[in-house]
Every structure is written in C-alpha cells, then in structure tokens.
Amino acid sequence: MFMVSEDETAAIQAAYRERGEWAAVMELRRRFPGIIDNAAAQRWVRVIAGWRPAALQRCEP
C-alpha cells in the first residue's frame, strides 16, 4: 500500500490526459520506484486517473 499526495495525483492525471496511459504509468513509476510491475502500475494509474475531488460537506447545526 502507498499514499499519493495531491501533487502526485495531479502530475499522474496530467500525464494521463496529455500523453496517455503509458506516460502516466511512467510518471507513477518515477514517483514510486518500488512499483516495478507494469501491469500493477497500469491498474493504479487507472484508479488515480478516475479520482475526483471529494465534495465539500456542509455541516449544519
């Protein structure tokens, strides 16, 4: 398991949008060198590329 920061998420998503899935896989593996399996990296990229910001929840008294 690993944790992805907002900056890392943005970089991976930008690579995915601008240059495609394999560019995003390379970006992920550059940032997380412990991920050595391309198939696993590809699955993680697809997950990260689909992330959307959580909606702000409004607290009402």
Backbone as ProteinMPNN parsed JSONL, in Angstrom:
{"seq_chain_A": "MFMVSEDETAAIQAAYRERGEWAAVMELRRRFPGIIDNAAAQRWVRVIAGWRPAALQRCEP", "coords_chain_A": {"N_chain_A": [[0.853, -1.165, 0.0], [0.408, 2.281, -0.617], [0.7, 5.854, -0.29], [-0.736, 8.612, -1.933], [0.012, 11.867, -2.736], [-1.617, 15.106, -3.183], [-0.221, 16.592, -5.093], [1.218, 14.585, -6.442], [-0.925, 13.116, -7.437], [-2.052, 15.024, -9.179], [0.035, 15.315, -11.047], [0.189, 12.739, -12.165], [-2.394, 12.471, -13.215], [-2.322, 14.575, -15.063], [-0.333, 13.69, -16.843], [-1.66, 11.451, -17.813], [-3.916, 12.599, -19.102], [-2.666, 14.313, -21.009], [-0.664, 12.859, -22.376], [-1.306, 10.201, -22.404], [-2.054, 6.789, -21.259], [0.259, 5.115, -20.846], [2.284, 6.984, -20.483], [1.458, 8.055, -18.092], [1.772, 5.793, -16.51], [4.546, 5.625, -16.509], [5.136, 8.006, -15.168], [3.986, 7.459, -12.664], [5.618, 5.287, -11.871], [8.063, 6.592, -11.789], [7.726, 8.292, -9.646], [7.134, 6.491, -7.642], [9.253, 4.298, -7.123], [9.264, 1.724, -6.114], [7.22, 0.316, -7.239], [7.31, -2.032, -9.473], [6.121, -3.603, -11.336], [4.621, -3.444, -14.409], [1.939, -4.02, -15.082], [0.592, -3.813, -12.627], [1.159, -1.134, -12.073], [-0.223, 0.048, -14.173], [-2.863, -0.58, -13.477], [-3.087, 0.922, -11.078], [-2.716, 3.495, -12.112], [-5.046, 3.797, -13.642], [-6.931, 3.842, -11.607], [-6.122, 6.152, -10.151], [-6.338, 8.098, -12.161], [-9.069, 8.265, -12.413], [-9.913, 9.494, -10.117], [-11.731, 11.992, -8.37], [-12.075, 15.23, -6.903], [-13.171, 15.244, -3.52], [-16.444, 16.135, -2.606], [-17.213, 19.136, -0.934], [-18.384, 18.98, 2.288], [-21.18, 20.214, 3.913], [-21.661, 21.356, 7.076], [-24.368, 21.394, 9.15], [-25.999, 22.886, 11.873]], "CA_chain_A": [[0.0, 0.0, 0.0], [1.155, 3.522, -0.641], [-0.13, 7.041, -0.181], [-0.5, 9.513, -3.05], [-0.296, 13.25, -2.372], [-2.368, 15.858, -4.184], [0.711, 16.941, -6.171], [1.466, 13.367, -7.217], [-2.164, 12.831, -8.16], [-2.174, 15.996, -10.271], [1.048, 15.007, -12.066], [-0.208, 11.491, -12.833], [-3.584, 12.768, -14.007], [-1.912, 15.416, -16.196], [0.342, 12.811, -17.796], [-2.703, 10.613, -18.408], [-4.702, 13.433, -20.02], [-1.883, 14.954, -22.059], [0.202, 11.965, -23.148], [-1.846, 8.857, -22.439], [-1.95, 5.878, -20.118], [1.617, 4.636, -20.577], [3.042, 8.11, -19.921], [1.06, 8.128, -16.686], [2.434, 4.661, -15.841], [5.951, 6.012, -16.295], [5.132, 9.028, -14.117], [3.743, 6.754, -11.402], [6.807, 4.51, -11.512], [9.126, 7.548, -11.453], [7.446, 8.801, -8.299], [7.072, 5.354, -6.721], [10.152, 3.312, -7.734], [9.005, 0.383, -5.586], [6.24, -0.35, -8.103], [8.136, -2.491, -10.589], [5.283, -4.378, -12.244], [3.864, -2.542, -15.284], [0.501, -4.308, -15.012], [0.109, -3.213, -11.381], [1.235, 0.316, -12.25], [-1.316, 0.417, -15.065], [-4.108, -0.617, -12.689], [-3.086, 2.064, -10.17], [-2.918, 4.705, -12.912], [-6.464, 3.877, -13.982], [-7.633, 4.261, -10.381], [-5.768, 7.546, -9.853], [-6.878, 8.949, -13.229], [-10.506, 8.396, -12.2], [-10.233, 10.207, -8.879], [-12.277, 13.343, -8.42], [-12.042, 15.823, -5.556], [-14.334, 14.987, -2.675], [-17.311, 17.312, -2.463], [-17.162, 19.742, 0.389], [-19.592, 18.685, 3.042], [-21.628, 21.354, 4.692], [-22.136, 20.977, 8.411], [-25.465, 22.228, 9.614], [-26.274, 22.629, 13.297]], "C_chain_A": [[0.901, 1.231, 0.0], [0.176, 4.689, -0.623], [0.254, 8.006, -1.299], [-0.923, 10.922, -2.642], [-1.114, 13.925, -3.478], [-1.479, 16.224, -5.369], [1.007, 15.736, -7.061], [0.248, 12.986, -8.044], [-2.292, 13.742, -9.371], [-1.193, 15.681, -11.398], [0.67, 13.749, -12.854], [-1.421, 11.728, -13.715], [-3.232, 13.624, -15.229], [-1.213, 14.571, -17.256], [-0.678, 11.946, -18.532], [-3.494, 11.395, -19.462], [-3.901, 13.879, -21.239], [-1.134, 13.973, -22.956], [-0.248, 10.516, -23.147], [-1.482, 7.994, -21.241], [-0.514, 5.453, -19.81], [2.526, 5.743, -20.053], [2.714, 8.26, -18.439], [1.668, 6.979, -15.887], [3.89, 5.015, -15.551], [6.072, 7.069, -15.201], [4.925, 8.393, -12.748], [5.002, 6.013, -10.95], [7.992, 5.403, -11.186], [8.958, 8.046, -10.021], [7.439, 7.707, -7.234], [7.929, 4.221, -7.29], [9.958, 1.889, -7.208], [7.973, -0.39, -6.393], [6.989, -0.759, -9.37], [7.346, -3.271, -11.637], [4.425, -3.42, -13.082], [2.36, -2.777, -15.202], [-0.1, -3.696, -13.743], [0.104, -1.692, -11.496], [0.092, 0.806, -13.137], [-2.654, 0.414, -14.325], [-4.189, 0.596, -11.755], [-3.32, 3.367, -10.926], [-4.387, 4.872, -13.266], [-7.295, 4.322, -12.78], [-7.395, 5.741, -10.123], [-6.353, 8.487, -10.895], [-8.372, 9.192, -13.035], [-10.893, 9.151, -10.944], [-10.762, 11.593, -9.164], [-12.216, 13.905, -7.012], [-13.323, 15.501, -4.79], [-15.155, 16.274, -2.556], [-17.186, 17.85, -1.046], [-18.488, 19.463, 1.083], [-19.929, 19.883, 3.912], [-22.186, 20.836, 6.008], [-23.23, 21.944, 8.841], [-25.756, 21.867, 11.076], [-27.572, 21.905, 13.542]], "O_chain_A": [[2.005, 1.216, 0.545], [-1.013, 4.532, -0.901], [1.438, 8.194, -1.58], [-2.069, 11.147, -2.251], [-1.276, 13.377, -4.568], [-1.921, 16.176, -6.517], [1.042, 15.854, -8.285], [0.369, 12.585, -9.201], [-2.606, 13.28, -10.468], [-1.548, 15.77, -12.574], [0.819, 13.71, -14.075], [-1.474, 11.238, -14.843], [-3.785, 13.417, -16.309], [-1.482, 14.728, -18.447], [-0.564, 11.737, -19.74], [-3.712, 10.91, -20.572], [-4.395, 13.829, -22.366], [-0.981, 14.215, -24.153], [0.36, 9.681, -23.817], [-0.728, 8.392, -20.352], [-0.111, 5.431, -18.647], [3.437, 5.478, -19.269], [3.593, 8.557, -17.63], [2.038, 7.155, -14.726], [4.4, 4.733, -14.466], [7.005, 7.031, -14.399], [5.607, 8.745, -11.785], [5.401, 6.103, -9.789], [8.846, 5.02, -10.387], [9.933, 8.198, -9.284], [7.707, 7.971, -6.062], [7.393, 3.281, -7.877], [10.453, 0.941, -7.818], [7.857, -1.608, -6.255], [7.264, 0.075, -10.234], [7.867, -3.563, -12.714], [3.606, -2.678, -12.54], [1.585, -1.822, -15.25], [-1.189, -3.124, -13.789], [-0.845, -1.037, -11.066], [-0.491, 1.859, -12.878], [-3.48, 1.305, -14.525], [-5.241, 1.226, -11.65], [-4.036, 4.246, -10.446], [-4.916, 5.981, -13.194], [-8.248, 5.087, -12.924], [-8.339, 6.5, -9.902], [-6.821, 9.57, -10.546], [-8.885, 10.228, -13.457], [-12.073, 9.424, -10.723], [-10.303, 12.279, -10.077], [-12.294, 13.158, -6.036], [-14.416, 15.49, -5.356], [-14.601, 17.365, -2.42], [-17.068, 17.089, -0.086], [-19.564, 19.686, 0.527], [-19.062, 20.475, 4.556], [-23.073, 19.983, 6.033], [-23.027, 23.157, 8.884], [-25.756, 20.695, 11.454], [-27.918, 21.63, 14.691]]}, "name": "protein", "num_of_chains": 1, "seq": "MFMVSEDETAAIQAAYRERGEWAAVMELRRRFPGIIDNAAAQRWVRVIAGWRPAALQRCEP"}
